[in-house]
Amino acid sequence: MNPFTDFQIQFFERIKLKPRIIESLDDISDVMVSCSKVFSFENLDIICNTQEPLTKKVLIKQVITNKQGGLCYKANTLLYYFLLEFGFYIHQTRATCENQESHTRWNISHGHMINILNFENKFYVIDVAFGCNLSLRPVPVTDNGNEIIQSCVGLYRTLKKENIVAEKYHYTHILEHRKPDTYLNESAKIWVIGYAFDPLLICKNDHDNCDENTETITHQTQIQQLVIDDPNKDFCVKPLATKLINNNNNNNNNGGGDGDSSDESIATLTLNSFTLTNCKTGEKMKTNFDNNKLFEQFNQHLISIFNLPPLKTVPLVFLIQPIIQPK
């Protein structure tokens, strides 16, 4: 008798991991590593104005069947359902990210979706879609930040804080991160806030009761709309795709592993450039695109590096000229 559901089999196949029983934190870590090497963090449906109301069925169609990527509310939600079907005590909650460039303001309030795992009476943050900041392991929820998780990408911890307010939302904890000691940029080794959250806040998922004939709006659809309406335009104007890749073979992912290899890099694709950032040292290899071939070169990288389907129509942002390339 097959011990896996159809969705679990589809999920395993999508992340290129051989089906097996997932029952420990190490098992979940293997899944997180595989997700991070397959699920691209990208906003292309919003850039192309092809977004749709998000139900469980739609998420499976987009990310599993059509092999797209997505922002946090897609990848983390599919991982939530995957682990839920293995019997884990897990729920989703919404968080607010600090702006990861300036660290001087909050991004979209209540606009980040994460998973909270209750394993052996202890809470853990499960997040495979925080941009290029990937813990690759469950991060323990602590009051004093004394349990640090390290991946090839960086170090992660959580702390309890009082009076964390992002607009009208109040939170109890923050997730912090910094780059590893081998990183060349000294300023990146300082702990910074990733996002604020409350591990006890439970977002009820109504996906199974939603279809095109209902008026129920899921949390995922709400966050998607917040991204679209964001006055700061953090993710709704400029195309972005990023994921963890192996330097030796960009298109190869055998799944699993502990994610601490020095051969890993973060691949980042923007409107006019492609960058590989070595996870161990922070060294960057950047390719600037030809202004006259932005769309063509963008699509080439979507296919060859990110294994994503190419954009079929040219978004308006590619037609705005001139674009000044950095020297």
C-alpha positions, -999 to +999 in steps of 0.1 A: +000+000+000+013+034-010+020+054+022+019+088+004-009+110-008-010+121-044+000+156-033+030+143-013+042+123-044+038+154-066+056+175-040+085+150-037+088+149-075+088+187-078+116+192-053+136+162-067+136+142-035+129+105-034+097+098-015+102+088+021+086+091+055+092+126+070+092+123+107+122+142+123+137+177+122+165+163+101+140+150+076+124+184+075+158+200+069+164+178+039+130+189+025+139+226+032+172+223+014+155+207-016+128+233-017+154+261-016+172+247-047+140+242-067+114+269-056+125+302-069+115+333-049+100+354-077+073+379-084+068+374-121+030+368-120+026+402-104+049+419-128+030+403-157-004+409-141-013+372-144-020+367-107-052+349-096-070+342-063-049+317-044-065+285-032-047+252-025-057+239-059-044+270-076-011+269-057-006+232-067-013+241-104+011+271-104+041+258-084+038+220-087+022+214-121+034+244-141+067+245-122+066+282-114+081+298-083+065+325-062+067+346-031+064+335+005+027+329+005+031+302-022+062+281-013+056+282+024+020+273+021+027+243-001+053+232+024+028+236+052+003+213+035+031+188+027+041+186+064+006+186+076-002+155+056+027+138+075+009+144+107+031+173+120+015+199+143+021+229+122+003+262+115+008+293+094+011+328+107+017+362+092+047+383+099+062+417+089+096+419+073+121+447+080+134+462+048+165+441+040+183+469+022+180+498+045+169+482+078+153+515+086+116+506+080+091+478+079+081+464+045+045+454+038+027+451+072+015+416+079+028+407+044+050+377+051+037+341+055+057+316+076+051+282+092+053+275+129+060+238+138+053+224+172+077+195+176+081+177+209+065+207+227+088+233+211+081+258+185+102+262+153+101+286+124+098+268+090+105+293+062+118+285+027+108+317+011+125+346+028+142+359-003+178+347-003+179+344+035+175+307+039+180+289+072+176+255+055+167+241+089+139+247+114+148+277+136+139+272+173+117+299+188+135+312+219+132+341+242+169+349+244+183+339+210+207+313+225+199+286+199+215+296+166+210+277+133+237+280+107+233+272+070+256+278+040+237+311+036+241+325+071+231+323+108+196+325+122+180+330+156+148+342+173+144+365+203+114+376+223+109+414+222+084+437+238+064+464+220+071+452+184+046+472+164+044+473+126+016+497+118-015+482+135+000+448+142+017+437+174+043+409+176+061+391+203+093+378+186+118+387+159+139+365+136+174+378+132+201+367+107+237+375+097+263+362+073+288+335+082+323+343+097+339+335+063+320+364+046+343+391+032+319+420+040+324+427+077+292+448+080+272+418+069+283+399+100+261+420+123+228+406+135+199+423+117+161+419+120+146+397+093+110+399+104+087+402+134+061+375+142+039+359+169+043+321+170+009+318+187-010+337+160-027+310+139-039+318+103-068+295+095-065+281+060-098+279+041-082+266+009-102+234+008-134+253+010-125+278-017-132+278-054-140+302-081-177+303-070-170+314-034-162+348-019-138+335+007-105+353+004-075+333+017-046+348+036-024+341+006-047+361-017-047+389+009-009+391+010-007+389-028-030+420-030-009+438-003+021+433-026+003+447-055-010+477-036+022+484-017+030+521-019+067+514-015+066+492-046+090+467-030+079+437-051+053+449-076+073+469-101+107+453-108+110+417-117+130+395-093+140+358-091+164+343-066+173+308-054+201+287-040+222+269-066+252+246-067+282+263-083+294+230-099+262+224-118+235+252-118+208+229-131+215+199-109+198+192-076+198+158-062+178+169-031+186+165+005+219+173+021+228+196+050+231+228+029+265+238+044+286+232+013+310+259+002+299+252-033+266+270-029+257+304-043+227+326-044+215+333-079+197+367-083+180+378-115+167+414-119+155+435-148+189+442-162+214+418-145+222+384-132+244+379-101+259+349-084+269+355-048+291+329-031+275+319+001+308+313+019+327+345+009+301+369-004+321+373-037+299+383-065+299+375-102+276+400-120+265+400-157+248+432-169+223+428-197+223+447-230+197+474-229+185+464-263+181+427-253+168+430-217+137+408-222+156+382-243+184+378-218+161+379-188+141+349-203+173+331-212+184+331-175+149+322-163+152+290-184+188+281-180+194+290-143+160+290-126+143+263-147+113+286-149+090+290-179+099+321-200+077+351-199+054+351-229+045+387-231+068+417-225+060+435-192+059+473-194+089+477-172+111+462-199+100+488-224+109+518-203+141+533-217+168+542-211+180+520-183+213+532-169+237+503-162+259+505-131+296+509-139 
